[in-house]
Amino acid sequence: MSKVGRILVILAGLMGADGVILAAVAAHGGDSALLTPAFSMLLFHASAVLGVVALAERGLIHGKVGLAAAIGFVAAAFLFAGDLTMRHFAGHSLFAFAAPAGGTLLILSWLLLAVSAAWPR
């Protein structure tokens, strides 16, 4: 496995753990209006990152483009979930438009993944 792939798997593990923690807090902590989309994005995209790394390692997608999409998933999910989590616990956002920026980056990363499949090695 490449160094980037290994780092992405580690980050996916952290995303998964954070997603489960936020799901538990949402289930036991009352108002979960902001935490539910936050943990969902982390859990969904942790799985997506693992899938992209596996596809890239097997040469089924263009490796560099696919790994760039996976890096986008990680950064965007943390931006999106981090902003919603910060709003829940601190009452303010990470920075203006952090969640929309994360959401937009997620969309672009999914499109980049599609390009990596359409343009294999």
C-alpha positions as CSV (number, residue, x, y, z in Angstrom):
1,M,0.0,0.0,0.0
2,S,1.3,3.5,-0.8
3,K,2.1,6.0,1.9
4,V,-0.8,8.2,0.9
5,G,-3.1,5.2,0.9
6,R,-2.0,4.2,4.4
7,I,-2.5,7.8,5.7
8,L,-5.9,7.8,4.1
9,V,-6.9,4.5,5.8
10,I,-5.7,6.0,9.2
11,L,-7.8,9.1,8.6
12,A,-10.8,7.0,7.6
13,G,-10.4,5.2,10.9
14,L,-10.4,8.5,12.8
15,M,-13.4,9.6,10.8
16,G,-15.3,6.4,11.6
17,A,-14.4,6.7,15.3
18,D,-15.5,10.3,15.4
19,G,-18.7,9.5,13.6
20,V,-19.6,6.8,16.1
21,I,-18.8,9.1,19.0
22,L,-21.0,11.8,17.6
23,A,-23.8,9.3,17.0
24,A,-23.6,8.2,20.6
25,V,-23.7,11.8,21.8
26,A,-26.6,12.5,19.5
27,A,-28.5,9.4,20.8
28,H,-27.9,10.3,24.5
29,G,-27.5,14.0,24.6
30,G,-30.9,15.5,23.6
31,D,-31.1,17.8,20.6
32,S,-29.3,16.1,17.7
33,A,-30.4,18.3,14.9
34,L,-26.8,19.3,14.0
35,L,-25.0,16.1,15.1
36,T,-27.0,13.7,13.0
37,P,-25.8,15.2,9.6
38,A,-22.3,15.6,11.1
39,F,-21.9,11.9,12.1
40,S,-23.6,10.8,8.9
41,M,-21.1,12.6,6.7
42,L,-18.1,11.2,8.7
43,L,-19.4,7.6,8.6
44,F,-20.4,7.7,5.0
45,H,-17.2,9.2,3.8
46,A,-14.9,7.1,6.0
47,S,-16.3,4.1,4.0
48,A,-15.9,6.0,0.8
49,V,-12.2,6.7,1.5
50,L,-11.6,3.0,2.2
51,G,-13.3,2.1,-1.0
52,V,-11.3,4.6,-3.0
53,V,-8.0,3.4,-1.6
54,A,-8.9,-0.2,-2.4
55,L,-9.9,0.8,-6.0
56,A,-6.7,2.8,-6.4
57,E,-4.5,0.0,-5.1
58,R,-6.1,-2.5,-7.5
59,G,-5.6,-0.1,-10.5
60,L,-9.4,0.1,-11.1
61,I,-9.4,3.9,-11.1
62,H,-6.7,6.4,-11.9
63,G,-4.7,6.2,-8.7
64,K,-3.6,9.9,-8.3
65,V,-6.9,11.3,-9.3
66,G,-8.8,8.9,-7.1
67,L,-6.5,9.5,-4.1
68,A,-7.1,13.3,-4.6
69,A,-10.8,12.6,-4.4
70,A,-10.3,10.6,-1.2
71,I,-8.2,13.5,0.3
72,G,-11.1,15.8,-0.7
73,F,-13.5,13.5,1.2
74,V,-11.4,13.6,4.3
75,A,-11.0,17.4,4.3
76,A,-14.5,18.1,3.3
77,A,-16.1,15.7,5.8
78,F,-14.0,17.2,8.6
79,L,-15.0,20.7,7.6
80,F,-18.7,19.9,7.3
81,A,-18.9,17.8,10.5
82,G,-16.5,20.1,12.4
83,D,-18.6,23.1,11.7
84,L,-21.9,21.4,12.7
85,T,-20.3,20.0,15.8
86,M,-18.8,23.4,16.8
87,R,-22.2,24.9,16.3
88,H,-23.8,22.3,18.6
89,F,-21.2,22.5,21.4
90,A,-19.9,26.0,21.2
91,G,-22.8,27.9,19.6
92,H,-20.7,29.3,16.7
93,S,-19.3,28.0,13.5
94,L,-15.6,27.2,12.7
95,F,-15.7,30.1,10.2
96,A,-18.2,31.7,7.9
97,F,-19.5,29.2,5.3
98,A,-17.4,26.3,6.6
99,A,-20.2,23.7,6.3
100,P,-21.2,24.9,2.8
101,A,-17.6,24.9,1.7
102,G,-17.3,21.3,3.0
103,G,-20.4,20.2,1.2
104,T,-19.2,21.8,-2.0
105,L,-15.9,20.1,-1.7
106,L,-17.7,16.8,-1.1
107,I,-19.6,17.2,-4.3
108,L,-16.4,18.1,-6.2
109,S,-14.6,15.1,-4.7
110,W,-17.4,12.7,-5.8
111,L,-17.2,14.2,-9.4
112,L,-13.4,13.7,-9.2
113,L,-13.9,10.1,-8.3
114,A,-16.1,9.7,-11.3
115,V,-13.4,11.2,-13.5
116,S,-10.8,8.8,-12.0
117,A,-13.0,5.8,-13.0
118,A,-13.6,7.2,-16.5
119,W,-9.9,7.8,-16.9
120,P,-8.2,4.7,-15.5
121,R,-4.5,4.1,-16.1
